[in-house]
Amino acid sequence: MTHYVQSVASQQVPPPYHFPDVTVNAFIWDADMAPIQVYCDRYLNLGDADERGFIYRPASFWPYGALVIIDYPTMVSSDPNREAKDIQGTPFPDRGFMSQREAFVVFPLLRAGAPLDKALLNTMVEWALPFITVENAMSAICGREMLGIPKFLGKIDICEGKYPDSFKARVGIPGWPSLQPGEMQDPDLTFLEVETFPALPTFRGGPDETSLWTLLRSGTAGKTIGALGTFNEFVESVSLGLYSFALRTVHLRQFRDATDPFKALYQAIVSCRSTYSSIHNFRFYNENDVKIRFNDRGSFSQILDGFLGARAARRHGQGRSIHIPGMVRAPRVRAAYRFNGNIDFDHTRTLHAFAVDQGDGQPKTKTSDDMLAPWFRPIRGFFSESGS
Amino acid sequence: MTAFVESITAPHVLPPWKADGVQTWLFGFPLATRAVTDYVDTFFNLGDKDKARYAFEAQAGGETLGTLFVSTYPRIASAYSGQGSGRGDPAASLCVSETQVSVLVPVRRYLVTADNMKLDPQIYFFQPFAISDNSYMVFANREIIGTDVMRGQISLRNSERNGMTVETVIPAIRKFSPRSKEEELPFLRVATGPPREQYMGTYPGQGPPWAVQTVALKQFRDTTNLKAATYQATVTSTVTYRNIGDVRSYQPESVRLEFALWDTVKEILTRFLDLQDLPDHPLRYAVGFTADVTLDQVATLQTFEIA
């Protein structure tokens, strides 16, 4: 094994991590399948399908995307073996902790094994993050360099809105107001704004008869949702990971060549797991009163095309959110809620390393594959000739 | 050749970079050679010594002169013109601005022959730390060149009457402990007196360019085993200063160079600076100038074998 040389100037803290008592605000909207398929083909379905042995597609059985904004009061390394240490030998969990806010867009993908013999063993649901912004520089660096998560470093303001118990957020990232040659970057350009009315039940805002919340307004239903957090952990264990509320995200991790940055030195699909537990304080917002506004100007238009696609653009003038054609995109929100809980971030794996042609007569880099679905991993030995 | 999949959400300002009207200040200070030797052995003399194509050594003598660079780039444009870019004209590029504070330390690089002879010594500079206030430049430096740049806040004031003051703030921990929270804390403060009048602007504006060759360890972790590296290489680049003008010199004794010694800062400094010497650390020179700057000739010097 070739050891990574720990930096002196910016010590990367390797996973796993524990994030206790986070506050999650989530907003679900109708997803357009077309941009998601483009995302899959551009970033995940590289090369020949038979050679790589899998195909990523939009999960059409769950045609929704989500904006998730999380407040992490504590982020700490949770390496149980205390093997990860800084340059002076202190285990990372003993150095201290960080806090930050995070905003991301997520949608489900179905990874289908291909050809047919891999269809059963390699098929599972994973999640893609076409946009993610964090506030903490080390979080951005660790996510980008260790896992290939394309994190922006930005500013995330969270507060109550006009009314008590409501939610308001603004996400600013570096961007260019226009794509004119010579345009200067604005270091804190508003990318999105979200505002809700108070959590339900409330006398404020529009009528809630059409809200998803009406299905769950009884006290028993509310407690059931809280209990689901614990139940999910149990279900995931007994189902060997086949049925899980843990978020397994996938990313294309790649490094540029220094001499020609257009060339890739390394390309792999990497996965990691975020498990939610101890969920409590689950509250719905009236989705009819939620306003999400994405800034559709300059360099941000391309980002929005990546997950909203043309369908959202056509909705200008139709949605219930505030909109300024040509400047703002406002997806139609289907559900909105918030909760508190704990998140554990672990199981970082290279699922598939692609063979990279380095040019100059050099051989292609080696491929590797670790795509087996979690349910099959514990019993794979029974079906392997070598027993391994 | 496999193309990098360009991503709108993976922002990179591709080198080469070009920036005009860059204000730069240099502060020279002595470093213990043993600390430099330790650094190059840890970060550059990697792998099997019998297979090494290059060897890095500290400068001869007991002392090496390090330089603290403070630079403000009002407009950085990418001049990348490679395949697929459709670009190459910096004037057509989207631009960023940046202020950067970094330390550069000179080392000798030798070409190592099959007979283990060391030939062709050349001077390269490594950067044990750098702070930038622009995240795009942080990502590009780290992920393409391998330079260990941190994101921080930098405030800079400059006047002919009062001299230059720069203050940096980085995410840091005061005292390492399980209960300590990372905060935005002061890291480095430099304050000069007014520039010496007899040196102001005397350097000929059209003088010869001054070039600095840098070297960095570019490396990435293995995702499954995060203690292991999946890629390691030394990468070089050249920073060239042209049209140098508006030169100012400062009395070294008038310059105050102060580090805030939180645990995070101590950890950074101990690798290349003897903290015992810090309270009365003597500066050897302090100058400032304006120049047009390019960073180019980015190349992989040696890729290390991954076992």
Interface residues (C-beta under 8 A of the other chain):
Chain A: M1 T2 H3 Y4 V5 S7 V8 A9 S10 Q11 Q12 P14 P15 R42 Y43 L46 V76 E83 A84 D86 I87 Q88 T90 P93 D94 R95 G96 F97 M98 S99 P130 F131 I132 N136 A137 M138 A140 I141 R144 E145 M146 L147 G148 P150 F152 L153 P174 W176 L179 P181 G182 E183 M184 Q185 P187 L252 R253 Q254 F255 R256 D257 A258 T259 D260 P261 F262 K263 A264 L265 Y266 Q267 A268 V270 S299 Q302 I303 G306 T348 R349 T350 F354 V356 D357 Q358 G359 D370
Chain B: M1 T2 A3 F4 V5 S7 I8 T9 A10 P11 H12 L14 P15 T42 F43 L46 R75 A77 Y80 G82 Q83 G84 S85 A91 A92 S93 L94 C95 V96 S97 P128 F129 A130 N134 S135 Y136 V138 F139 R142 E143 I144 I145 G146 D148 V149 M150 R151 G152 P171 I173 F176 S177 P178 R179 S180 K181 E182 L217 K218 Q219 F220 R221 D222 T223 T224 N225 L226 K227 A228 A229 T230 Y231 Q232 A233 V235 S237 E267 I268 R271 F272 V298 A299 T300 F304 E305 I306 A307
